[in-house]
Amino acid sequence: MTHLDSASLARPSFLTDPDHDSGLAVFQSVRQALDAYDGDDAFCVLYPQAIAAAATQFLERFPGQVLYAVKANPHPAILQTLWAAGLRSFDVASIAEIDLVRQTAPDAKMYLMHPVKSRQTLRHAYAAGIRDFAYDSAAELAKIIEEIGGLSAADDAPLRLHLRLALANGAAKMSLAGKFGVEGGEAVSLLRAAAATGAELGITFHVGSQCHEPEDYRRAVGRVRALVDEAGVHLSSLDCGGGFPIAYPGMTPPPMDTYFAVIADALKAYGFTDIDILGEPGRALCAEGGSTLVRVELRKGDDLYINDGIYGSLFDAGTFDWVFPVKRHRLTSENDHTDGATPMRGFRLMGPTCDSHDILRGPFQLPVDMSEGDWIEIGHTGAYGQALASRFNGFGPTAVFAIAEQGFGDI
Ligand SMILES: Cc1ncc(COP(=O)(O)O)c(C=O)c1O
């Protein structure tokens, strides 16, 4: 867990400006939010300071331009927080994300890095000022050129086509290797075909999410060098994608600076020194900036039945083979935190639907005396948690609050 120096952070405007309408009530702590909360559903909190700190780290140290992958969590308060921290570029995938970014950060630069887009999305994106598009097939390349290749706008910004490279999954906990990207001869001929359109050329890759091996990025940059040389084309940008990890209990990745150093070293070694370098972090910017608060409705042995689950904001927390951080908040006692005095025990968390998949196996270390009415803060749901929540079966979080404290704390 990163420890934050609040004095060095740009405080998001909605924490300090009473006139700013973020749509979020702000509480000093989760405990204060719980004391004020009179709803029955689970709810979510955002820690803007943690998000701003992560953004500052990337903006100061990543060796290129930082794009926020909006899919990780599109909440407007997150976009505002990132903007206030100095982040100006956003990776979007859909018309809804384009409109959301334009509305929330009107001067933002957007990149449409989804390799498959509808024709309407292409036209909408172009009208919204987007000139950077990913592709990984001749059909998608043709679609892009047919829809927007002939257009010319007053801004005169050139069209840039980013070929999505396929990579075998390395040390990423969540593979993104199964669907998008091309390699070998197909990549070479697509690069040449894109060059023939007169557009500028880029290459984009994604090593997979929550990647625990910085060297995976070096291997990817080396692969880009080989393909560019074989194709005999000039690149104007190289996008290193997302995949930057955070720590979960029992799972500590190498320090972020190691990733930045390996990428910087690889770019130099492979001669990518005079082109635009991009990165598209999602998880690393907002996962630690959000938690879900669930209430225990019933205890059966070591199973705690809670009011959110995998169809709400806990899909990742219940699906992957890593455990999310938890802590108890007990409202009836001063000692509501796990302060080391109460013995702990491993629990499973049972989601509220009848589906047998709706179980978070953990084990989640919580006080042995967990009981009905206790609240559990499930940390690190700021990325791919809150953004996925549905109202299946009428359950799921229905409120989001901002917390002025610096974050979830030690895990
Ligand atoms: C194109 C693209 N960019 C960026 C990301 C963000 O990845 P991460 O959250 O692992 O940083 C994703 C995640 O799926 C993606 O598909």
The ligand as an SDF file (V2000), in Angstrom:
LIG
                    3D

 16 16  0  0  0  0  0  0  0  0999 V2000
   -7.0270   -1.3880  -24.3540 C   0  0  0  0  0  0  0  0  0  0  0  0
   -6.8580   -1.3870  -22.8680 C   0  0  0  0  0  0  0  0  0  0  0  0
   -6.0980   -0.4250  -22.3100 N   0  0  0  0  0  0  0  0  0  0  0  0
   -5.9120   -0.3460  -20.9800 C   0  0  0  0  0  0  0  0  0  0  0  0
   -6.5120   -1.2570  -20.1220 C   0  0  0  0  0  0  0  0  0  0  0  0
   -6.2710   -1.1070  -18.6460 C   0  0  0  0  0  0  0  0  0  0  0  0
   -5.6060   -2.1990  -18.1330 O   0  0  0  0  0  0  0  0  0  0  0  0
   -5.1620   -2.2660  -16.5970 P   0  0  0  0  0  0  0  0  0  0  0  0
   -6.3520   -1.9810  -15.7750 O   0  0  0  0  0  0  0  0  0  0  0  0
   -4.6420   -3.6460  -16.4430 O   0  0  0  0  0  0  0  0  0  0  0  0
   -4.0960   -1.2410  -16.4050 O   0  0  0  0  0  0  0  0  0  0  0  0
   -7.2950   -2.2960  -20.6600 C   0  0  0  0  0  0  0  0  0  0  0  0
   -7.9080   -3.2870  -19.7760 C   0  0  0  0  0  0  0  0  0  0  0  0
   -8.6390   -4.1560  -20.1290 O   0  0  0  0  0  0  0  0  0  0  0  0
   -7.4710   -2.3600  -22.0790 C   0  0  0  0  0  0  0  0  0  0  0  0
   -8.2220   -3.3140  -22.6400 O   0  0  0  0  0  0  0  0  0  0  0  0
  1  2  1  0
  2  3  1  0
  2 15  2  0
  3  4  2  0
  4  5  1  0
  5  6  1  0
  5 12  2  0
  6  7  1  0
  7  8  1  0
  8  9  2  0
  8 10  1  0
  8 11  1  0
 12 13  1  0
 12 15  1  0
 13 14  2  0
 15 16  1  0
M  END
$$$$
